[in-house]
């Protein structure tokens, strides 16, 4: 599994350690990715996600996983979340009819 946030798209960054003598040594900056599950009220089930702490804050700011998925364009969603967008749209159409 890649260390990538499904909400924000944050990934590992590469940089240098710089010593007092200005020596450069390659290093990586890892992201704070957590495996978590969130409850979808529209689908009435849990969705497993790999998100960063800031990704969870972003999702909550938008109003939860359902609102985040609905408000985000399909092309900008993580490929693992695209089926959920279709399921949510289908559930909302069935609820209206």
Secondary structure, DSSP 8 states (H G I E B T S, - for coil): -----TTT----EEEEEE-TT--EEEEEE---EEEEEEEETTTTEEEEEEEEHHHHHHHHHHTSHHHHHHHS-GGGS-TTTHHHHHHHHHHHHHHH-
